[in-house]
């Protein structure tokens, strides 16, 4: 039982160690302060003429 608990805690530790920097980066990028810039880039990409098929 303690061996199983040890392995579970070990897996949780390594998961936190691997994915914590990625989560911190995504939290910074998706912060509400940067949302207008991302939305503007998305709208420019959405309405650009390169994406419209011309018949």
PyMOL commands that set and color helices and strands:
alter all, ss='L'
color gray80, all
select helices_A, chain A and resi 2-29+32-46+49-51
alter helices_A, ss='H'
color red, helices_A
deselect
rebuild
show_as cartoon
